[in-house]
Amino acid sequence: MPPAIKNRGGIFFFSIVSLLLVTSVWSRTGATAAPPPPEPSRDINTYVLFALSEINFKGRNANPSRGFIRGGNVGVNNPDPHGINHDPYAPVLSLGANGAVVMDDGSQVVADTVRLGDETSVWNLFANEVQTSFNPAVLRDPPRTPFTAPIIAPANLPACPPFSPGTQNVTVPKGGSLVLAPGSYGDVRVQDSGSLTLGAGIYNMKSFNNGKKVRIITDPGTDVRVAQDMSTNDGSFVGPADCARFCVRGDGVSNNDATVSFGRNTEIHGQFYAPNGRINLGHSTDLFGRFWSDTVSSDFNVNITMGCGTQSCLSVKSGNGVPCNPDSEVQFDSGGMVFVPAFVVDPNVKFFVYDTVPGTQWVAMNCDRTGPDDTHFTYRTTFTLPASFSSPTLSIQVHCDNAAAIYLNGNLVGAQPDAEIPENFQNPPEVFMTSNAAFFQAGPNVLSFDVHNFFAGITALDFKADICFSSFARNRR
């Protein structure tokens, strides 16, 4: 016998045992016979998006490559304070209210009250009230299962470690670069097109706000603690370490402002936690890691991939050996695609005016850097990824005399200006990055360099590449 339907102000309500995603529907838990229903994951580390109070994730805007949440669960911890009298258009968790959202097989959506937008597709759904749109959402592993909130008892939730910021302000000027030592600081700012490297260690900051096209380079051991707020502007990059930690306390941030915000077209890697405020995930962003806060909001076309389930990083570089001896890891094409070891350059050679990426040495066809003019050379090195890798990233720093284009398994990662200019071999090094999973492969990967020498019979290459990747455990019930 079909359920009774009532029209209340244009929204159709009915009580159901299994979720029928066919019209705009709210349902409250019905009685079920049978064995006890499964429980949602109560391990916060299985959640890529987790809020204490509310999540509003808009989904894609007519772009089928966007609106994906991969590798983890999405959940809101606290019960809906409005209970059964809740406004159906303002649940504690809204997925795809303005466009489709797609989640992985085996993943979970967990919240007291849930709204699923047009053509949103999820796997497991744990909810006590559900509303869907007139273009039905898809529950790929029904039925919807009620549960008891909160997901995690308040006493078991993580917290920012106690810390106090310093008073020394730090500003990286427009287009500049800085390697910042761990320590306590006041306001930290990176202006447009600047680069800031944060190594392994604890950074206590008053605030951390950055301009457009900024690069924040992190290590898996980077631990950033911000008293007030953190922001990155359009076209910026934070990474490549998915395991880098950012705990932002939100001191003095109003309820109308975001505690953590990401600009348009940014790529962000890390474990972000704002327990007292809101994370704004931005517009057309690519996010890797975990994002937990009191509330989470987004604009359109955000993709999220959980990172740091188990994260590993490795490096390849030039200069593996002593000067004027073969490099044990870097080769060059001696002609006809016959690769032989490159030589580590003697830094005492005449006219050595190069800057060097920390921890590397320059390499060349000969230890004195001699080579033919107006010629392209190919250098290469390799690294190996396991069969189970996911969420790969590559970040490479490069100097070259005269110019280098960088390829990963034949795919262009980036290129210096093809010109005879000192900027190509002096600080700051060019930094090129990719997180395009199609560029990586299980097993050996080839990182190659097309080096163009103009004239003067001198040519050389210097680089360091950092590669990080993750793997994940399944949900535990």
C-alpha angles and dihedrals in degrees: 000000000000120000119262113257127207127189111223110180095323096313118108118222130189138157114244140175095204121034111254105195099199111107138008098300141171117191133185120206116284127202117274131196120212140048119347112279120252120267126238120247109279093189108104091205090070090062120091090182118031129164132179094214116006147359125195110180111175102198130206128341105214092307110116092198093062137067096057125145109192138184102011152042132275119220147161113211107203128068117255103268090215095055118186092351091063122139103252092219093055108052122158090253124038120178119185100350087154101028144354123299122195124199131189128266109268094026126123138222109204127182140117093245123021137184118198115197133216113315093347110160122206135164113216120016122197108183141129096211126026134185123187134184132251090261094063123243117227124239102193097189106035151217112069108237126212118224141178117260140249099064090205125023111249091240090060098050118110122252136197110265114251110268144150124217122230130238102238109105118214124204125180106203124232109292092001131122136217138181104213121204119224112269145099120304142169120226112352116201133177112193125215115310091001126138128219123184118205112189131195111307143063122305117190112194137175092214136346115205126158143190134234124304091010124161119213107185115203141185127215086252095052110123114185120186116187123189098199122014144325130210140170121198130221121312095011133141130214114182159344093207113081088190096057107117128226118182112181115189099193098222108184095356111139124232089250094059131070118247090204122021135175124203128227120294095009128148114216130185125184150069105285123190127176104169095177102039150024132294113210107203094199133217125303091355129155110217128188124184129029129313118201128167145130090274133007126202134174143183122222131307101021119158119198128190121182111238136184098043084134108342126196128183132191136179136215122191146164122261105050100165141019125309117283091016129102118277108242094215109026123073136180133208107256090189136306092030092297105144122206130172117283118230125246107242120242104241090207093062116124117274094014097162098153129124115224132221106242113266095017141092130212120259132201144160088272131020091245090054095242117154141144121286128246092017139127119226129190121221123181145181132177141221132185130231125195123245091251098054122134138171094028122188133182126197118181132186114201142183122182142176101241114349138322136200115199125216132185112203088336095312118120111244098174145313138220118232106285093237141102097256131140091230088076093065103027132074135317096049118221111259120209125182141184135180095174102135091203089068093061130068139188111261124015118008123193120220108192137181128209102207119194118201116194109188146309092080094260127113137154144156135222126183149148123198125193117201122190131180139169143213128195143213120232123252115285117216 
